[in-house]
Amino acid sequence: MDQVDHIYNGMPAKHLGAEGWRKPWSGPNGGACVEVMKLSDGRVALRQSTDPDGPALIYTPLEIEKFIQGAKAGAADFLLTRTEPNLTTSAGTAAERRAA
């Protein structure tokens, strides 16, 4: 998986290897999605699936945790290109999560 001497933000994702990448956010978008890999030291690498040899963004476990918590709380809703008022998760709608 990540048997390279030095892992750094912006490094070519291909240097992290081809195995271990996952697409947790894939959808009906023609195959363009974010891929993630959990590194052996706990950090997380992200890359664009349409550019697997391009740069990898490397995040600490705390950075990923805070991002996911914020997204679940609705902090990233402004990034949505369309709003779906009936879109819910097990935690309710984004507005309900923010109100809680």
Buried (B, 14 or more C-beta within 10 A) or exposed (E): BBEEEEBEEEBEBEBBEEEBBEEEEEEEEEEEBBBBBBBEEEBBBBBBBEEBEEBBBBBEEEEBEEBEEEEEBBBEBEEEEEEEEEEEEEEEBBEEBEEE
